Structures are given as structure tokens and as C-alpha cells.
Amino acid sequence: MQVLISLLLAWALCEVRAVIRTPLEAFRPSAELHLRRPDKLSFLPHKRISTPQKGDLKILYQTGGSEEDLPDCRPRQVCSKVDLYDTTQPWIERKCRCLGHRPCSSDLNADDNHTLADKTTLYKTCEPVKRLPKCRYFKDAAWIIYSFPDSNATQQIVNCHCPKYSVTYLLKKLPYTTPSGEQGNQYQFACSPQSRLRCSRKEPCKLFSARRRHEQIDEVNANTICQCPRGHTCPKHHTETGVLAGITYASEDIRTYHGYCMPEPPPDAYRFVGDKD
């Protein structure tokens, strides 16, 4: 009986270890793109977002709790990810250490020659990005994210840089065998021009996918679906007006939100000195 219980426990542990959580960048709930909003939406004041300061950055570590616990970076691997989605609480995740005692950039801008920008995320590399070739739309894999079943850690390898004013999308998902012989996944991302399609009535203009990290930080990936008509604006944050909660994916620890086009707020009224009431 004890042998049977031991075998069942070992099998259960293997099943748990075999679970591979999808990286948030690769999560695509495509079925939710066709949802329509209700006739009435709660109209709340727009949020005022301040400019982030470098001193406010919260530093997280993908492995361990310090720089010494991180593995060495592979060639063209992303060493840090700077998240600027919530500009009132920016954060950076360290993924690996650059070889030769070179520091990984922590700048909040993309002009340090070590940054690939995609939407509200800055991907930092040890090598200068000017050495990377330019990607072709819809064909080349700009980068590949490798996920591993024995941890939530990922490796992101960069192949080329996208043209200006473009975004990345999931090109394909393929199986991957880790060096230890376990089965993982690799997610290939290609470049695409930004969507210029106009939103139809009641169609969501943006889809937010949010995952609560154990550091009590919301990691959010926002995908623009279409462009709002003139005189309307699309929410930039999943807590702004015009956003409705979508579906909760418990196995992925992800909840989606749908953003809809809302009328632009009226301009502030200004009074000059000397004006009469």
C-alpha cells in the first residue's frame, strides 16, 4: 500500500512539473475579439498618469533574489525587461547577467543602443542592438521565448529588430526539449505594422491580459485591435473608464479586460487674468 501511495505521489509531482505556464506576451484569447459591449457603460473620470522616475523602479529577479543568483546570458538574450505599462509603478525584471562584468541597462528610454521597444515594454540586451539586422514583416522571428516546465523562468533570444512604428505578434508555438530532456515550448514572434482598421460599433478597441505576480504587481499585456473614430479615444489602462472585465483563465492566472472607444473628455476651460465672469 505504501509503495502504491509513493507511486501516486511521484506521478502527481510529475504532472505538476509538466505544467507549462504560457508567457503573458504569448497569451492570445482570440475568441474574445468578437465580443460586443453592452449598451451602457459606466463613465468614470479619466486617470491622470505621472511621468516615472528612475528612482521609483522596483527590481525583480526571475531567479533568486540578487544579481549573483542569475545565470549568465546567452548571446542575444534579453537580460532585463522594463515594464512601463503603469507609469506610476514601473518595474524591471532581471533575467540574466551579462558576461564580462558588463551591466545590463536600466534606462527608462529606448535610445541607449541596448533596447528593443514593444508597446509598453523595453527589452534590454547585453549587445548593442545596432548590430542586429532588420526584420521582415510577417516572415522573420524577431525573438523567441523559451519556457521551461520545471520553473516559471523563460529565456528570450533576439534575432532581429522590428521596423519603426511596428508591433510584435505571436507567429507560431513549437515544442522544445530542454537540456535536461524535459519538454517545453518555444514562442516565435514576428513584426507587424500597427493596425489602421477603424473600430465598428460596440467592437473592443483593445484587449488587456493581466496576471498577478507573487510580488503583488500586475503584469499586463495590451493588444490594440482597431483604431477609434475621430472624437473618441481608446483606454490605455485596464482600470480606466470604458473597460469591462472579460474572462478569468484560472490555469494561467490571467484575467482579460476589454477596452472600448469612449468620447474624448471636453478640454479644460481656462480663464485669463482680467476676464470678466
C-alpha positions in Angstrom: 0.0 0.0 0.0 2.8 2.4 0.9 4.5 1.6 -2.4 1.3 2.4 -4.3 0.9 5.7 -2.4 4.5 6.6 -3.2 4.0 5.9 -6.9 0.8 8.0 -7.0 2.6 10.9 -5.3 5.5 10.7 -7.7 3.1 10.7 -10.7 1.3 13.7 -9.2 4.5 15.6 -8.8 5.5 14.8 -12.4 2.1 16.1 -13.6 2.6 19.4 -11.7 6.1 19.8 -13.0 4.9 19.2 -16.6 2.5 22.2 -16.4 4.0 24.9 -18.6 2.5 28.4 -18.0 2.1 30.5 -21.1 4.3 33.7 -21.1 2.0 36.7 -20.9 3.3 38.0 -24.2 2.2 34.8 -26.0 -1.3 34.6 -24.4 -3.9 35.2 -27.2 -7.6 34.8 -26.2 -8.7 35.2 -29.9 -12.3 34.2 -29.2 -12.8 37.3 -27.1 -12.1 39.7 -30.0 -15.7 39.2 -31.3 -17.4 40.2 -28.1 -19.7 43.2 -28.2 -20.1 45.7 -25.4 -23.4 46.3 -23.6 -25.5 49.4 -24.5 -24.5 51.2 -21.2 -21.0 51.7 -19.8 -20.1 53.3 -16.5 -18.5 56.6 -17.3 -15.7 57.4 -14.9 -13.1 60.3 -14.8 -10.0 59.7 -16.8 -6.9 58.8 -14.9 -4.0 61.3 -14.7 -0.8 59.5 -15.1 2.5 61.0 -13.9 5.9 60.6 -15.6 8.0 57.8 -14.0 11.3 58.5 -12.2 14.2 56.0 -12.3 14.4 56.0 -8.5 10.9 54.6 -8.3 11.8 51.4 -10.2 11.1 48.2 -8.4 13.7 45.5 -9.3 12.6 41.9 -9.5 14.7 38.8 -10.2 13.5 35.9 -12.4 15.8 33.5 -10.5 16.8 34.0 -6.9 16.9 37.3 -5.1 20.0 39.1 -6.3 22.3 39.6 -9.3 24.6 36.7 -8.0 21.7 34.2 -8.3 21.1 35.0 -12.0 22.5 32.7 -14.8 24.9 34.0 -17.4 23.3 35.4 -20.5 23.4 33.6 -23.8 24.3 35.5 -27.0 21.5 37.9 -27.9 19.5 37.1 -24.8 17.3 39.7 -23.1 19.0 40.5 -19.8 16.2 42.7 -18.4 12.6 43.6 -19.1 11.4 47.1 -18.1 7.7 47.4 -17.8 6.2 50.9 -18.3 2.6 49.9 -18.6 1.7 51.5 -15.3 3.8 54.7 -15.3 3.0 55.3 -11.6 4.7 52.0 -10.7 7.3 51.0 -13.3 9.3 47.8 -12.6 12.2 45.9 -14.1 12.8 42.1 -14.1 16.4 40.9 -14.2 16.7 37.7 -16.3 20.4 37.0 -16.6 23.9 38.6 -16.1 25.9 40.0 -19.0 29.3 38.4 -19.4 32.5 40.3 -18.8 31.1 42.3 -15.8 29.1 44.5 -18.2 26.0 45.9 -16.5 22.5 45.4 -18.0 20.9 48.7 -18.9 18.1 50.0 -16.6 17.3 53.2 -18.5 13.6 54.0 -18.9 14.2 55.2 -22.5 14.9 53.2 -25.7 17.9 55.3 -27.0 20.7 53.6 -25.1 21.5 51.2 -28.1 20.7 48.2 -25.9 16.9 48.4 -26.1 14.1 46.8 -28.2 10.8 48.6 -27.5 7.5 46.8 -28.0 4.3 48.6 -26.8 4.9 49.4 -23.1 7.8 47.1 -22.6 11.6 47.7 -23.1 13.7 44.6 -23.7 17.3 45.2 -22.7 20.2 43.3 -24.3 23.9 43.0 -23.5 24.9 43.5 -27.1 24.2 46.8 -29.0 21.0 46.5 -30.9 22.6 48.3 -33.9 24.3 45.1 -34.7 21.0 43.3 -35.3 19.6 43.0 -38.8 16.1 44.4 -39.6 13.2 42.0 -39.5 10.9 41.5 -42.5 7.2 41.9 -41.7 5.3 38.7 -41.1 8.3 36.4 -42.0 11.2 36.7 -39.6 11.1 35.8 -36.0 12.1 38.9 -34.2 12.6 37.0 -31.0 11.9 33.6 -29.5 10.8 32.9 -25.9 11.6 29.6 -24.4 9.6 28.4 -21.4 10.6 25.5 -19.1 8.3 23.1 -17.3 10.4 22.9 -14.1 10.1 26.7 -13.3 8.4 29.9 -14.4 11.6 31.1 -15.9 11.9 32.0 -19.6 14.7 32.8 -22.0 14.2 35.4 -24.7 16.6 35.3 -27.6 16.6 38.2 -30.1 17.2 37.6 -33.8 16.5 40.9 -35.4 14.8 44.3 -34.7 11.4 45.3 -36.0 11.0 48.4 -38.2 9.8 51.6 -36.6 6.2 52.0 -35.6 5.5 48.3 -35.7 4.4 45.8 -33.0 5.1 42.1 -32.5 2.6 39.2 -32.6 2.8 35.5 -31.9 3.9 33.8 -35.2 3.9 30.2 -34.0 4.3 27.9 -31.0 6.5 24.9 -31.2 7.6 22.1 -28.8 11.0 22.4 -27.3 13.3 19.9 -25.5 15.2 21.4 -22.6 18.9 20.4 -22.0 17.7 18.2 -19.1 15.4 16.3 -21.5 12.1 17.8 -20.4 9.5 19.1 -22.9 9.0 22.8 -23.0 7.6 25.3 -25.6 9.1 28.0 -27.8 7.1 31.0 -28.9 8.2 32.8 -32.0 7.2 36.5 -32.5 7.1 38.4 -35.8 6.7 42.1 -36.7 3.6 43.7 -38.0 2.6 47.3 -38.9 0.2 48.8 -36.4 -3.4 48.2 -37.1 -5.2 51.0 -39.1 -8.6 49.4 -39.1 -11.4 51.5 -37.8 -13.5 50.1 -34.9 -17.0 49.2 -35.7 -19.8 50.0 -33.2 -19.5 48.1 -29.9 -16.3 46.5 -31.0 -13.4 46.4 -28.5 -10.5 48.6 -29.5 -8.0 47.0 -27.1 -7.7 43.7 -25.2 -5.9 43.6 -21.9 -4.4 40.4 -20.4 -3.4 40.8 -16.7 -1.5 38.4 -14.5 -1.0 39.0 -10.8 2.6 38.2 -9.9 3.6 36.9 -6.5 5.4 40.3 -5.9 1.9 41.9 -5.8 2.5 43.5 -9.2 0.1 43.3 -12.1 1.8 42.3 -15.3 -0.4 43.5 -18.2 -0.1 42.9 -21.9 -2.3 45.3 -24.0 -3.1 44.5 -27.7 -4.7 47.1 -29.9 -7.4 45.6 -32.1 -8.6 48.7 -34.1 -8.5 52.5 -34.2 -11.2 54.6 -32.6 -13.2 57.0 -34.8 -12.5 60.7 -34.6 -13.6 62.3 -31.4 -13.1 59.1 -29.5 -10.2 57.5 -27.6 -9.2 54.0 -26.6 -8.3 53.3 -22.9 -4.6 52.9 -22.2 -5.1 51.2 -18.8 -7.4 48.3 -17.8 -8.6 50.4 -14.8 -9.7 53.4 -16.9 -13.2 54.3 -18.0 -14.6 52.3 -20.9 -13.0 49.0 -19.8 -15.1 45.9 -18.8 -13.8 42.7 -17.2 -13.6 39.7 -19.5 -12.8 36.1 -18.8 -10.7 34.6 -16.0 -8.3 31.8 -17.1 -7.6 30.1 -13.7 -5.0 27.7 -15.1 -2.9 30.6 -16.4 -3.6 33.0 -13.6 -4.8 35.5 -16.2 -7.9 37.8 -16.4 -8.8 39.7 -19.5 -10.3 43.1 -19.9 -12.0 44.7 -23.0 -11.4 48.4 -23.7 -14.0 50.3 -25.8 -13.9 53.6 -27.7 -15.1 56.4 -25.5 -15.8 60.1 -26.3 -12.9 62.3 -25.6 -13.2 64.4 -22.5 -14.0 68.0 -23.0 -11.0 70.4 -22.9 -10.4 72.1 -19.7 -11.7 75.7 -19.5 -9.1 78.3 -19.0 -9.7 81.8 -17.6 -7.1 84.6 -18.1 -6.3 87.3 -15.7 -8.7 90.2 -16.3 -11.5 88.1 -17.8 -15.0 89.0 -16.5 -17.4 86.4 -15.2 
